Amino acid sequence: MPWSRIISGIIAIALALFSTILGGWYFTVMIAIVVFLGQQEYFNLVRTRGIAPAAKTTIFVSVILLVICTINGDLADAIMPVGGTFICFYLLFQPQFATIADISASIMGLFYVGYLPSYWVRLRAIDQTVISNIPLSGYWPPAWQNFLTADNIAALPMGFKATVLTLLCIWAADIGAYIIGKFFGKTRLSDISPKKTVEGAVFGITASVVVAVAGAYYIHLPLSSITGVTLGLLIGIASLLGDLTESMLKRDAGVKDSGQLIPGHGGILDRTDSYIFTAPLVYYFVTLLLPLFKL
C-alpha cells in the first residue's frame, strides 16, 4: 500500500474521530465540507455524459438540509421534497430547456450526496444535548484518562456510541476486504468493480460483524450478540454496496477516480462511498429496531 494512501488515511481517520467526539455544529461542519466536495465530484461525473444539472442549487439545498438536521432532525425529511421542488422550479426557468436527465441527475445529487449523508448528523445528534459542555452544542471529555471507563461509556449518548461503532465497522470492512482481496482474492465479485473479489467482500463483512459484536458488548447494547451481528451485517453489506454504487457511477462516466483531492485515494467520493448508505440504516436501527430488543 503506498505511503501516501496510508498517511492520508490516518489523517482522515483522525479528523473523523475528532469531529465525532465534538459533535454538535463541529460535526455538522465536517459533514457539510464532505457533502460540498462530494457533490462537486458527483456533478463533474454527471457532466461527462452531457448532462446540465442544477449543481449550485442542489449544493445549497444540501447545506440547508444539514443545518436543519442539526437544529431539528424531525424537520429534515421535509427538506427533501421541498428541495426537490425548488430544484425543478430552478431548471424550469433556465434559458435552455432542461431534459429529463438534467432533472434526474439533480434530484439524484440531492438524494445521494445530500440527503443520505445527512443521516450522519442525525445519528450523532441522538441525545447530544444531554452531555454538551462546550459552545455550539459540542462535547469535550473533561478527563481523558477516564473517558473510556465503563461508567463513562454507559453515560455517553447513544448517538456518539453508535457513530463511533459505525465508523469502526466501516474501517474494519474496508481494511479487511482490501487486504484479503489483494492477497487471497481470486473470484471476481462484479464486473462493475473488477478488483473486488468475493473473498475480500466476505472477509470485509465478517470483520464488520466481529467489530460490531465486540462494540455492542462494550457499550452494553441489549442482547449484544444478536444486535451486534445484525448491526455488523447491515454496516458491512451497506458499505460494500455503497462502494459498488460509486464504481458504477465512475464506470458510466468513464473515469478511474471521482477526483484527485486525497493522495492515494482519489476523490472525496472514492473515500466516502462506503459511508453513504450506512448512516440511514444505522440511524433507523438505533431509533426503531434497538428499542424492540429492550422489550
C-alpha positions as CSV (number, residue, x, y, z in Angstrom):
1,M,0.0,0.0,0.0
2,P,1.5,3.4,-1.0
3,W,2.7,5.6,1.9
4,S,0.6,8.5,0.5
5,R,-2.5,6.3,0.9
6,I,-1.6,5.3,4.5
7,I,-0.8,8.8,5.6
8,S,-3.9,10.4,4.1
9,G,-6.0,7.6,5.5
10,I,-4.6,8.2,9.0
11,I,-5.3,11.9,8.7
12,A,-8.9,11.3,7.6
13,I,-9.5,8.9,10.5
14,A,-8.1,11.4,13.0
15,L,-10.3,14.2,11.6
16,A,-13.3,11.9,11.6
17,L,-12.8,10.8,15.3
18,F,-12.0,14.4,16.4
19,S,-15.2,15.9,14.9
20,T,-17.3,12.9,16.1
21,I,-16.1,13.4,19.7
22,L,-17.0,17.1,19.5
23,G,-20.4,16.5,17.9
24,G,-22.9,19.4,17.5
25,W,-22.1,22.0,14.9
26,Y,-18.5,20.9,14.7
27,F,-19.6,17.6,13.4
28,T,-22.1,19.3,11.0
29,V,-19.4,21.5,9.6
30,M,-17.2,18.4,8.8
31,I,-20.1,16.6,7.1
32,A,-21.0,19.8,5.2
33,I,-17.5,20.1,3.8
34,V,-17.6,16.4,2.7
35,V,-21.0,16.9,1.1
36,F,-19.9,20.1,-0.7
37,L,-16.8,18.5,-2.1
38,G,-18.6,15.2,-2.9
39,Q,-21.4,16.9,-4.8
40,Q,-18.9,18.8,-6.9
41,E,-17.3,15.5,-7.8
42,Y,-20.7,13.9,-8.5
43,F,-21.8,16.7,-10.8
44,N,-18.4,16.5,-12.6
45,L,-19.2,12.9,-13.3
46,V,-22.7,13.8,-14.5
47,R,-21.3,16.4,-16.9
48,T,-19.2,13.9,-18.7
49,R,-22.5,12.4,-20.0
50,G,-23.5,15.8,-21.5
51,I,-26.0,16.5,-18.7
52,A,-26.5,20.0,-17.3
53,P,-27.7,19.6,-13.7
54,A,-28.7,22.3,-11.2
55,A,-25.4,21.9,-9.3
56,K,-25.2,25.1,-7.3
57,T,-28.9,25.0,-6.3
58,T,-28.6,21.3,-5.2
59,I,-25.5,22.0,-3.2
60,F,-27.2,25.0,-1.5
61,V,-30.3,22.9,-0.6
62,S,-28.0,20.1,0.7
63,V,-26.2,22.5,3.1
64,I,-29.6,23.9,4.3
65,L,-30.6,20.3,4.9
66,L,-27.6,19.7,7.2
67,V,-28.4,22.9,9.1
68,I,-32.0,21.8,9.6
69,C,-30.8,18.4,10.8
70,T,-28.6,20.0,13.4
71,I,-31.4,22.3,14.6
72,N,-34.3,19.8,14.5
73,G,-33.9,16.4,12.9
74,D,-37.6,15.9,12.8
75,L,-37.9,18.6,10.2
76,A,-35.1,17.3,8.0
77,D,-37.3,14.9,6.0
78,A,-39.4,17.8,4.8
79,I,-36.4,19.3,3.0
80,M,-36.1,16.5,0.5
81,P,-39.5,17.1,-1.2
82,V,-39.3,20.8,-0.8
83,G,-35.7,21.0,-2.0
84,G,-36.6,18.7,-5.0
85,T,-39.5,21.0,-5.9
86,F,-37.2,24.1,-5.7
87,I,-34.6,22.4,-8.0
88,C,-37.3,21.6,-10.5
89,F,-38.5,25.2,-10.4
90,Y,-35.0,26.4,-11.0
91,L,-34.5,24.2,-14.0
92,L,-37.9,25.2,-15.4
93,F,-36.8,28.8,-15.9
94,Q,-33.4,28.2,-17.4
95,P,-32.7,29.8,-20.9
96,Q,-32.2,26.3,-22.3
97,F,-34.9,23.7,-21.8
98,A,-33.9,21.2,-19.1
99,T,-34.0,17.5,-20.0
100,I,-35.3,14.5,-18.0
101,A,-31.6,13.6,-17.5
102,D,-30.9,17.1,-16.1
103,I,-33.7,16.9,-13.6
104,S,-33.0,13.3,-12.6
105,A,-29.3,13.9,-12.1
106,S,-30.0,16.9,-9.9
107,I,-32.5,15.1,-7.7
108,M,-30.1,12.1,-7.5
109,G,-27.4,14.5,-6.4
110,L,-29.6,15.8,-3.6
111,F,-30.6,12.3,-2.5
112,Y,-27.3,10.5,-2.9
113,V,-24.8,13.2,-1.8
114,G,-27.1,15.4,0.4
115,Y,-30.0,13.6,2.0
116,L,-28.3,10.2,2.7
117,P,-25.2,11.7,4.3
118,S,-27.4,14.0,6.4
119,Y,-28.2,10.9,8.5
120,W,-24.7,11.1,10.0
121,V,-25.7,14.4,11.6
122,R,-29.0,12.9,12.8
123,L,-27.2,9.8,14.1
124,R,-24.6,11.8,16.0
125,A,-27.2,14.2,17.4
126,I,-29.2,11.5,19.3
127,D,-29.2,12.5,22.9
128,Q,-26.3,15.0,22.2
129,T,-27.9,17.8,24.3
130,V,-27.6,15.6,27.4
131,I,-23.8,15.9,27.7
132,S,-23.0,19.2,25.7
133,N,-20.4,21.1,27.7
134,I,-18.8,23.4,25.2
135,P,-20.3,26.1,22.9
136,L,-22.2,25.2,19.7
137,S,-23.7,22.0,21.3
138,G,-20.3,20.3,21.4
139,Y,-18.7,18.0,23.8
140,W,-15.2,17.6,25.1
141,P,-14.1,14.9,27.6
142,P,-13.3,16.5,30.9
143,A,-10.8,13.8,31.8
144,W,-9.3,11.7,29.0
145,Q,-7.8,9.1,31.4
146,N,-11.3,8.2,32.5
147,F,-13.0,8.7,29.1
148,L,-13.2,5.1,28.2
149,T,-14.1,3.6,31.6
150,A,-17.2,1.5,31.7
151,D,-19.2,4.1,33.7
152,N,-18.3,6.9,31.3
153,I,-19.1,4.8,28.3
154,A,-22.5,4.0,29.7
155,A,-23.2,7.7,30.3
156,L,-22.3,8.8,26.8
157,P,-25.3,9.4,24.5
158,M,-26.3,6.6,22.1
159,G,-25.7,8.9,19.1
160,F,-22.0,9.2,20.0
161,K,-21.5,5.5,20.7
162,A,-23.4,4.4,17.6
163,T,-21.5,6.8,15.3
164,V,-18.1,5.6,16.6
165,L,-19.1,2.0,16.3
166,T,-20.3,2.5,12.8
167,L,-17.1,4.2,11.8
168,L,-15.1,1.3,13.3
169,C,-17.1,-1.3,11.5
170,I,-16.7,0.5,8.1
171,W,-13.0,0.8,8.6
172,A,-12.8,-2.9,9.6
173,A,-14.8,-3.9,6.5
174,D,-12.7,-1.7,4.2
175,I,-9.3,-2.8,5.5
176,G,-10.3,-6.4,5.7
177,A,-11.7,-6.5,2.2
178,Y,-8.7,-4.7,0.8
179,I,-6.0,-6.9,2.4
180,I,-7.8,-10.3,1.8
181,G,-8.9,-9.3,-1.6
182,K,-5.4,-8.1,-2.6
183,F,-3.5,-11.2,-1.4
184,F,-6.0,-14.0,-1.4
185,G,-8.9,-12.9,-3.7
186,K,-9.4,-15.0,-6.8
187,T,-13.2,-14.8,-7.5
188,R,-14.4,-11.6,-9.1
189,L,-17.3,-10.1,-7.3
190,S,-18.8,-7.9,-10.0
191,D,-17.9,-6.5,-13.4
192,I,-18.7,-3.1,-12.1
193,S,-15.5,-3.1,-10.0
194,P,-13.1,-5.8,-11.4
195,K,-10.7,-5.5,-8.5
196,K,-13.2,-6.5,-5.9
197,T,-13.4,-10.2,-5.1
198,V,-15.9,-12.5,-3.3
199,E,-13.2,-13.5,-0.8
200,G,-12.5,-9.8,0.1
201,A,-16.2,-9.0,0.3
202,V,-16.9,-11.9,2.6
203,F,-14.0,-11.2,4.9
204,G,-14.9,-7.4,5.0
205,I,-18.4,-8.2,6.1
206,T,-17.1,-10.7,8.6
207,A,-14.7,-8.1,10.0
208,S,-17.6,-5.7,10.4
209,V,-19.6,-8.2,12.3
210,V,-16.7,-9.1,14.6
211,V,-16.2,-5.4,15.5
212,A,-19.9,-4.8,15.9
213,V,-20.3,-7.7,18.3
214,A,-17.4,-6.6,20.4
215,G,-18.6,-3.0,20.3
216,A,-22.2,-4.0,21.2
217,Y,-20.9,-5.8,24.2
218,Y,-18.6,-2.9,25.2
219,I,-21.3,-0.2,25.0
220,H,-23.9,-2.5,26.6
221,L,-26.4,-2.9,23.8
222,P,-29.3,-5.2,24.8
223,L,-28.8,-8.8,23.6
224,S,-25.4,-7.7,22.4
225,S,-24.7,-10.9,20.4
226,I,-27.8,-10.5,18.4
227,T,-27.7,-6.8,18.0
228,G,-24.0,-6.9,17.2
229,V,-24.4,-9.4,14.4
230,T,-27.4,-7.6,13.0
231,L,-25.6,-4.2,13.1
232,G,-22.4,-5.6,11.7
233,L,-24.2,-7.3,8.7
234,L,-26.1,-4.0,8.0
235,I,-22.9,-1.9,8.0
236,G,-20.8,-4.4,6.1
237,I,-23.3,-5.0,3.3
238,A,-24.2,-1.3,3.1
239,S,-20.6,-0.4,3.0
240,L,-19.9,-2.8,0.1
241,L,-23.0,-1.7,-1.9
242,G,-22.0,1.9,-1.4
243,D,-18.6,1.2,-2.9
244,L,-20.1,-0.6,-5.8
245,T,-22.6,2.2,-6.5
246,E,-19.9,4.8,-6.7
247,S,-17.9,2.4,-9.0
248,M,-21.0,2.2,-11.2
249,L,-21.1,6.0,-11.5
250,K,-17.4,6.2,-12.4
251,R,-17.7,3.4,-14.9
252,D,-20.6,5.2,-16.6
253,A,-18.6,8.4,-16.6
254,G,-15.5,6.6,-18.0
255,V,-13.2,7.7,-15.2
256,K,-11.0,5.8,-12.8
257,D,-11.4,8.1,-9.8
258,S,-14.0,10.7,-8.9
259,G,-11.3,13.3,-8.2
260,Q,-7.7,13.7,-7.1
261,L,-8.2,15.5,-3.8
262,I,-6.9,12.8,-1.4
263,P,-3.4,11.4,-2.2
264,G,-3.5,7.7,-2.8
265,H,-7.3,7.6,-2.5
266,G,-8.7,9.7,-5.4
267,G,-11.6,12.0,-4.6
268,I,-13.9,12.5,-1.7
269,L,-16.5,10.1,-3.2
270,D,-13.8,7.5,-3.6
271,R,-13.0,7.7,0.1
272,T,-16.6,8.2,1.5
273,D,-18.6,5.9,-0.8
274,S,-18.8,3.2,1.9
275,Y,-20.4,5.7,4.3
276,I,-23.3,6.9,2.2
277,F,-25.8,4.1,2.7
278,T,-24.7,3.1,6.2
279,A,-25.8,6.1,8.2
280,P,-29.6,5.8,7.4
281,L,-29.6,2.1,8.2
282,V,-27.8,2.6,11.5
283,Y,-30.0,5.6,12.4
284,Y,-33.2,3.6,12.0
285,F,-31.6,0.5,13.6
286,V,-30.9,2.6,16.7
287,T,-34.2,4.5,16.7
288,L,-36.7,1.8,15.6
289,L,-35.2,-1.6,16.0
290,L,-32.9,-1.3,19.0
291,P,-35.8,-0.4,21.4
292,L,-37.6,-3.6,20.4
293,F,-34.7,-5.6,21.9
294,K,-35.3,-4.0,25.2
295,L,-38.9,-5.3,25.5
